[in-house]
Amino acid sequence: MAFLGSGIIVLSLVWAMALAVSVALTRYPGTLSFAGVAVLAIALLLTVVLAVKYKRDQELKLELEREGSVVYDYSAVGRYVVLAVTGTSLLTGFCCVFLFHVTVPRTASRLPPWNNLY
């Protein structure tokens, strides 16, 4: 993971923790089960703030272009792999939440006796 920046690693950990807490909170009874949405919103807000605030890479590229040097991006493949793995994990997590929380099985009830129907 030496080719990844520390920001990517921190954001990956933040999103992993947010998804784990969100899935754990959906199993609680009552209104606390909706707190997982708030946790995901906080993680999204943190990601947006960090992405907007720290645009150091673009500033560095502009500075290097002014000097006449060329920047080669050798870590693009690693970023695409991390993006593919996290995207697949996110879709798998949403499928698991749908299967195990939204489609909770209902218990069967006894049918009334046939002689009371008429």
C-alpha positions in Angstrom: 0.0 0.0 0.0 3.0 2.3 -0.3 1.7 3.7 -3.6 -1.5 4.9 -2.0 -1.6 8.2 -0.2 -2.5 8.5 3.4 -5.7 10.3 2.6 -7.0 7.3 0.6 -6.2 5.0 3.4 -7.9 7.2 6.0 -11.0 7.7 3.9 -11.2 3.9 3.3 -11.1 3.3 7.0 -13.7 6.0 7.7 -16.1 4.4 5.1 -15.4 0.9 6.4 -16.2 2.0 9.9 -19.3 3.9 8.8 -20.7 1.0 6.9 -20.0 -1.4 9.7 -21.7 0.9 12.3 -24.6 1.5 9.9 -25.2 -2.2 9.4 -24.9 -2.8 13.1 -27.4 0.0 13.9 -30.0 -1.3 11.4 -30.5 -4.4 13.6 -31.5 -2.3 16.7 -35.2 -2.0 17.4 -37.0 1.3 17.4 -35.8 4.6 16.0 -32.2 3.9 16.7 -32.1 1.7 13.6 -32.4 4.8 11.4 -29.2 6.3 12.9 -27.2 4.4 10.4 -28.3 6.9 7.7 -26.9 9.7 9.9 -23.5 7.8 10.2 -23.3 7.5 6.4 -24.2 11.1 6.0 -21.4 12.1 8.3 -19.0 10.0 6.4 -20.1 11.5 3.1 -19.8 15.0 4.6 -16.3 14.2 5.9 -15.3 12.9 2.4 -16.6 16.0 0.6 -14.9 18.4 3.1 -11.6 16.6 2.8 -11.8 16.4 -1.0 -12.6 20.1 -1.4 -10.2 21.3 1.3 -7.1 19.4 0.2 -6.5 19.8 -3.5 -2.8 19.6 -3.1 -2.3 17.2 -6.1 -3.8 19.6 -8.6 -1.8 22.5 -7.2 1.4 20.4 -7.4 0.7 19.5 -11.0 0.2 23.1 -12.0 3.4 24.1 -10.2 5.4 21.3 -12.0 3.9 22.2 -15.4 5.1 25.8 -14.9 8.6 24.5 -14.3 8.5 22.4 -17.5 8.7 19.0 -16.0 6.4 16.1 -16.8 4.5 14.1 -14.2 3.9 10.4 -14.8 1.1 8.8 -12.9 2.2 5.2 -12.1 -0.3 4.7 -9.3 -3.4 5.0 -11.5 -3.9 1.2 -11.7 -3.7 0.9 -7.9 -6.3 3.6 -7.5 -8.6 1.8 -10.0 -8.2 -1.5 -8.2 -9.0 0.1 -4.9 -12.0 1.8 -6.4 -13.3 -1.4 -7.9 -12.8 -3.3 -4.7 -14.6 -0.7 -2.6 -17.4 -0.4 -5.1 -17.9 -4.1 -5.1 -17.8 -4.2 -1.3 -20.4 -1.4 -1.2 -22.8 -3.2 -3.5 -22.3 -6.4 -1.6 -23.1 -4.6 1.6 -26.2 -3.1 0.2 -27.3 -6.5 -1.0 -26.7 -8.0 2.4 -28.6 -5.2 4.1 -31.5 -5.8 1.7 -31.5 -9.5 2.2 -31.1 -9.6 6.0 -32.9 -6.5 7.1 -35.5 -5.4 4.6 -36.8 -8.9 3.8 -37.1 -10.1 7.4 -39.2 -13.3 7.4 -42.6 -13.2 8.9 -43.7 -16.0 11.2 -46.6 -18.2 10.2 -49.9 -18.1 12.0 -52.4 -20.9 12.4 -55.2 -21.3 10.0 -58.7 -21.2 11.4 -60.5 -24.6 11.5 -62.5 -25.5 8.4 -65.8 -25.9 10.2 -65.9 -22.3 11.4 -65.5 -20.8 7.9 -69.2 -21.6 6.9 
